[in-house]
Amino acid sequence: MRNRLLLFKEIPDSYKRPEVEFKDEADMARHSIYFWFYMFLNLSEAYKANSLKEYGNVSLDFERWWKAYGRNLFAEKMDKPPQVQLMNMKRRYLDPNYYLIPKEDFEDIRNSRMPANFRKKADKEVNLEPIWLAIEVPIFIRRSAVNKQIKAILDEYHPNKKIKVRKFSTANLKLQDNRMRWLTFEKTYKTYNEVKTFPKKDLWQIGEELKLSPAFDINKKDKEEEIKYKKRLMTLVVQRYLRDANALIKNAEKGIFPKKTLG
């Protein structure tokens, strides 16, 4: 069944794919943080025992859960993402004896003011944080100069890596700004599952098998004291992953994800 792909912040360029199969969309979601929300929520016995199941029935496989619940939880409430666009256009007749644009229009581009409607929106929604820049571009100068000037403005005002994209999400379920890596999710999930499946196995042994911290792996040349030291440190590593997993599970139950601390 074909489906118009909605806009998802965690699926790159999702708005560029107007129609996809549900299976393809679910596959894209499987390679995003949405998959880990589903996986950690699946570990929660408390959530699965809750009759309300606010975030859907996680006993379904991921593809079916995504189609029935996930896509509606995480889809942004907009048809397309914000784009650079022409806010206004001035037209003037060209007098060959004079400049195309009068002198007063040659003000420094940085003096352009934010439109009032955007300013009110910013004041109300994000506590005076600048979220829009209205840029006036003179098209009678070289494009290279325009690009250079726009870059200078962005260098001055754009937060770049500090930007909190998820903060401006319009989805029903908003993700936290904690940027956990895919490998961290994977190790945390596997650690919790392994300890739950084999409760009598030593924690340091689980850490070795999952290669959580290879520096603490025991080798044949290690002396007795060094072996004890490595076991103790690897046990601490596993315990840290377990604490993180429990926090991720508990917070996922409340729709807070990903967050590795409680309270």
C-alpha positions, -999 to 999 in steps of 0.1 A, spaced: 0 0 0 14 34 -10 14 62 14 23 99 14 53 101 37 48 126 65 76 149 78 97 133 105 126 152 121 146 120 126 142 106 90 165 127 68 149 143 38 116 126 45 97 155 29 115 148 -4 97 114 -8 61 122 -17 49 86 -19 64 54 -4 53 20 6 44 16 43 71 -10 45 97 14 31 87 41 56 88 16 85 123 6 73 135 42 73 120 46 108 138 14 119 171 32 113 162 62 135 158 70 171 121 61 168 131 25 167 149 27 200 119 44 217 99 14 206 126 -11 218 131 4 252 94 8 258 91 -29 249 113 -37 278 89 -20 303 67 -46 320 48 -17 337 39 -2 303 28 -35 288 6 -41 318 -10 -7 315 -44 -10 297 -43 26 283 -10 20 263 -7 57 254 20 50 229 5 19 213 7 -18 216 45 -26 216 39 -63 215 34 -58 178 64 -61 156 80 -27 148 66 -24 113 30 -30 125 35 -7 155 49 20 133 20 18 109 -7 18 136 9 42 162 45 53 156 40 75 125 11 94 142 31 99 173 62 113 156 49 131 125 54 168 124 23 189 122 33 206 89 32 197 52 68 208 45 97 220 66 106 257 69 124 269 38 143 300 28 118 321 8 113 355 -8 94 376 18 89 407 -4 99 419 -39 105 455 -50 101 464 -86 114 497 -102 118 510 -137 154 512 -149 166 547 -158 198 541 -178 212 574 -164 208 564 -127 213 535 -104 187 508 -105 180 511 -68 180 545 -49 207 552 -23 185 546 7 180 510 -2 218 503 0 217 499 37 238 473 54 220 440 49 223 433 86 200 463 93 171 444 78 144 441 104 124 409 113 88 412 101 65 421 130 44 389 127 75 368 131 88 389 159 55 384 179 56 347 172 92 345 185 85 366 216 55 344 225 68 309 217 105 308 225 112 336 250 129 361 227 152 335 211 157 345 174 142 318 152 137 338 120 160 361 100 144 381 72 171 388 46 169 413 18 192 403 -11 203 429 -37 203 411 -70 224 437 -89 257 426 -72 276 394 -80 263 362 -67 296 354 -50 293 386 -30 257 377 -20 268 343 -8 297 358 11 274 383 29 247 357 37 274 334 51 287 363 73 252 369 87 247 331 94 281 329 110 270 357 134 235 347 142 231 309 135 238 287 165 251 259 142 259 228 162 243 243 193 209 244 176 182 224 194 161 211 164 139 189 185 129 219 207 108 232 178 91 199 170 53 200 164 49 162 167 24 147 193 54 130 210 85 152 212 119 137 216 144 150 241 175 169 229 199 143 243 219 132 213 227 96 221 246 77 195 232 46 178 260 24 192 251 36 227 215 27 223 225 -7 210 250 -15 238 226 -3 265 197 -24 251 219 -55 248 233 -51 283 198 -49 299 186 -79 278 216 -100 286 214 -94 324 177 -101 323 181 -133 303 211 -146 323 207 -132 358 233 -156 374 260 -147 349 288 -124 363 284 -88 352 321 -85 341 316 -115 319 286 -99 302 307 -68 297 334 -88 280 310 -107 257 293 -75 246 327 -57 242 315 -28 263 350 -17 272 378 -37 255 404 -20 277 391 -41 306 391 -74 288 411 -101 305 440 -117 286 462 -147 293 492 -125 304 473 -107 331 484 -114 367 459 -123 395 457 -87 408 452 -72 374 425 -97 366 406 -87 398 411 -50 389 397 -55 354 367 -75 366 359 -48 391 361 -21 365 341 -40 339 314 -47 365 312 -9 370 308 -4 333 280 -29 331 262 -14 361 264 20 344 248 6 313 221 -10 334 213 23 352 210 40 319 188 13 305 164 14 335 162 52 332 155 50 295 127 25 301 111 44 330 113 77 310 99 61 279 69 50 299 62 87 304 69 97 268 103 112 277 130 99 254 159 96 253 168 105 289 193 86 309 185 101 343 155 98 366 136 126 382 
